[in-house]
Amino acid sequence: MNLKLLYFSATDNTEAICKEIAAGIKKDYQIYDLTSKQARGKAYSFAGNDLLIVGVPVYSGRVPEFLVKVLQEIKGSSTPAVFVVTYGNRDYDDALLELKDIFEANGFKGIAGAAFIGEHSYGKEIAGERPDSDDLRLAREFGIRILKKLIGIKDLSDWPDLEVKGSYPLKERSKRFKDIRPETTEACTECGICAENCPMEIISFENFRDIEPGKCIRCCGCIQKCPEDAKYFADPGFNRIKSYLIKNFSDIRKDPDLFI
């Protein structure tokens, strides 16, 4: 079976978890990284002898809206799949169920699912430095469990239907912050790291303070990867939500949820 990874990971958390799960299954695997806009414009299909690990971050309890149409175009052929979401310590709500539904409607057979915690994109105060060594160990052990179960089943049709956390109707998408974008301080050295890592390609390479309006997805990749901490959100509503998350979820350690 050919092991393949497909993920969107603006702040590297989802990538880390998917790779660690893969390491528990097989040393060699192929990566399809949807973090770049160019990669999201390509067509993808997977065969029955592939095993796909697909991972996305959780945005307000759902699969990121801009990713849905991309994922709906990915085709399988009775392809076994492992569904993974990462979230910033609040909750993943219906995201894992939504991811499962998208892929199972397109020819994939869900065999396992997981929700792991990663440092919240809004600030290091919320689940800072996660996934940590314990999370990565659990992810690799999860991969080993998947492999053992695959070895024990001769026909994929014998694999029971996958059940994960979530409910219908899916959580309503947040309508807040549709048109905000990061500000840039005088600490900016114009290194270009923010523009190079923007998954929406909306930061100008000619002026790194120039960000297209209405297109920021608030992944905070530019903020987290700036070596000078020169990017930030000034919007009062955004910062109220950030303060709420810090107050209510910074002192809680949630454990990953595993479904197999």
C-alpha positions in Angstrom: 0.0 0.0 0.0 1.3 3.4 -1.0 1.2 5.9 1.9 0.3 9.5 1.0 -0.2 12.6 3.0 -2.3 15.6 2.0 -2.6 18.6 4.3 -3.0 22.3 4.8 -0.7 23.6 7.5 0.0 27.4 7.7 1.6 27.2 11.1 3.1 23.7 10.8 1.0 22.0 13.5 -1.1 19.9 11.1 2.0 18.9 9.1 3.8 17.7 12.3 0.9 15.5 13.4 0.3 14.0 10.0 3.9 13.1 9.5 4.1 11.5 13.0 1.1 9.3 12.3 2.6 8.3 9.0 5.9 7.4 10.7 4.0 4.8 12.7 2.7 3.2 9.5 5.5 3.3 7.0 8.9 5.0 6.5 8.3 6.1 3.0 5.4 8.3 2.0 4.5 11.0 -0.6 3.4 14.5 0.5 0.8 16.8 -1.1 1.0 20.1 0.7 -2.0 22.2 0.1 -0.7 25.2 2.0 0.5 26.9 -1.2 -2.1 28.5 -3.5 -0.4 26.8 -6.5 -0.8 23.3 -4.9 -4.5 24.0 -4.2 -5.0 24.6 -8.0 -4.0 21.1 -9.0 -6.1 18.0 -9.5 -5.6 15.1 -7.2 -6.8 11.5 -7.3 -5.9 8.4 -5.3 -6.1 4.7 -6.0 -7.4 1.8 -4.1 -3.9 0.7 -3.1 -3.1 4.1 -1.6 -3.6 5.0 2.1 -4.3 8.7 2.4 -3.7 10.7 5.6 -5.5 14.0 5.2 -5.1 16.8 7.7 -6.6 20.3 8.1 -6.7 22.9 10.9 -10.0 23.8 12.6 -11.4 27.3 12.0 -14.2 28.1 14.4 -15.3 24.4 14.7 -15.3 23.7 10.9 -13.1 22.8 8.0 -11.7 26.1 6.7 -14.3 27.4 4.3 -11.8 28.3 1.5 -10.6 24.7 1.6 -13.9 23.0 1.2 -14.2 23.3 -2.6 -10.6 22.2 -3.0 -11.2 19.1 -0.9 -14.4 18.3 -2.7 -12.5 18.0 -6.0 -10.1 15.3 -4.7 -11.1 11.9 -5.9 -10.6 8.4 -4.5 -11.3 4.9 -5.7 -12.3 3.0 -2.6 -9.2 4.6 -1.1 -8.7 4.0 2.6 -8.2 7.3 4.5 -7.3 8.7 7.9 -8.9 12.0 8.7 -7.0 14.4 11.0 -7.9 17.9 12.4 -5.8 20.1 14.7 -7.3 22.8 16.9 -6.2 25.4 19.3 -7.4 24.0 22.6 -11.0 25.3 22.5 -12.9 22.6 20.6 -13.0 21.1 17.1 -16.8 20.9 17.2 -18.0 19.4 13.8 -14.7 19.8 11.8 -13.7 16.1 11.9 -17.2 15.0 10.9 -17.2 17.5 8.1 -13.8 16.4 6.8 -14.9 12.7 6.9 -18.1 13.5 5.0 -16.3 15.4 2.3 -13.9 12.6 1.5 -16.3 9.7 2.0 -18.6 11.4 -0.6 -15.7 11.3 -3.1 -14.7 7.6 -3.1 -12.7 7.3 0.1 -13.2 4.9 3.0 -12.6 6.3 6.4 -10.6 3.9 8.5 -9.5 6.2 11.4 -9.9 9.8 12.6 -8.1 12.0 15.1 -8.3 15.5 16.6 -5.0 16.8 18.0 -4.2 20.1 19.8 -1.8 22.6 18.4 -0.7 26.0 19.5 -3.6 28.4 18.8 -2.8 30.7 15.8 -4.1 33.7 17.8 -1.3 33.4 20.5 1.3 31.3 22.2 -0.7 31.7 25.5 -3.2 29.1 24.2 -1.7 25.6 24.0 1.7 27.0 23.5 4.4 24.6 22.0 1.8 22.0 21.2 1.9 19.5 19.6 4.5 18.6 22.2 6.5 15.4 22.7 3.5 13.6 24.3 1.3 14.6 21.4 3.8 13.4 18.8 4.3 10.1 20.7 0.5 9.5 20.7 0.3 10.3 17.0 3.0 7.8 16.1 1.3 5.2 18.4 -1.9 5.9 16.6 -0.2 5.2 13.3 1.0 1.9 14.7 -2.5 1.0 15.7 -3.8 1.8 12.3 -1.1 -0.4 10.7 -1.9 -3.4 13.0 -5.6 -3.2 12.2 -4.9 -2.9 8.4 -2.8 -6.1 8.6 -5.6 -7.9 10.4 -8.2 -7.2 7.7 -8.1 -8.9 4.4 -10.8 -6.9 2.7 -11.4 -3.2 3.3 -15.1 -3.8 2.9 -14.9 -5.6 6.2 -13.7 -2.5 8.0 -16.6 -1.1 10.1 -18.0 2.4 9.3 -16.0 5.1 11.0 -17.7 7.1 13.7 -16.3 10.4 14.9 -17.4 13.3 17.1 -19.7 15.8 15.6 -23.4 16.4 14.9 -25.8 17.7 12.3 -26.6 20.4 11.3 -22.9 21.4 11.2 -22.0 24.3 13.4 -22.8 27.6 11.7 -19.7 29.3 10.2 -18.5 32.4 12.0 -19.2 35.7 10.1 -16.8 37.8 12.2 -13.7 39.4 10.9 -14.5 39.1 7.2 -12.4 42.1 6.3 -9.5 42.4 8.7 -5.8 41.9 8.0 -2.6 42.1 9.9 -0.8 45.4 10.7 2.9 45.8 10.4 5.1 47.7 12.9 8.3 49.6 12.3 10.2 46.5 13.5 9.7 45.1 10.0 13.1 44.5 8.2 11.5 43.6 4.9 12.9 40.1 4.9 9.9 38.8 2.9 9.2 35.8 5.1 5.6 36.8 5.6 4.9 37.1 1.9 6.7 33.8 1.1 4.6 32.0 3.7 1.2 33.5 3.1 -1.1 30.7 1.8 -3.4 33.1 0.1 -0.6 35.1 -1.6 -2.1 38.4 -0.6 1.0 40.1 0.9 2.8 42.2 -1.6 6.5 41.4 -2.3 7.0 45.1 -3.2 5.6 46.4 0.1 5.2 43.8 2.9 2.7 46.2 4.7 0.4 46.0 1.7 -2.1 43.2 2.2 -5.1 42.7 -0.1 -8.4 43.5 1.7 -11.1 40.9 2.2 -8.9 37.9 1.6 -7.0 37.2 4.8 -8.1 33.9 6.4 -6.4 34.8 9.8 -4.2 31.7 9.7 -1.6 33.9 11.4 1.2 32.2 9.6 2.8 35.6 8.8 2.5 36.6 12.5 4.0 33.4 13.9 6.8 33.2 11.3 8.0 36.8 11.4 11.4 36.8 13.1 10.9 40.4 14.4 7.3 40.0 15.7 6.4 42.8 13.4 2.9 41.6 12.4 -0.2 41.8 14.5 -4.0 42.2 14.4 -5.2 45.6 15.7 -8.9 45.0 15.3 -10.7 45.4 18.7 -13.2 42.6 18.0 -10.4 40.2 17.1 -8.5 41.0 20.2 -11.6 40.6 22.4 -11.9 37.1 21.1 -8.2 36.5 21.6 -8.5 37.7 25.3 -11.6 35.4 25.8 -9.6 32.4 24.5 -6.6 33.2 26.7 -8.8 33.6 29.8 -10.8 30.4 29.3 -8.5 28.0 27.5 -4.8 28.8 28.3 -4.8 26.9 31.6 -6.5 23.7 30.2 -4.6 20.8 28.7 -6.9 18.9 26.4 -6.0 15.4 25.2 -6.2 14.2 21.5 -9.3 12.3 20.5 -8.6 9.1 18.5 -11.2 7.1 16.5 -10.4 3.7 15.0 
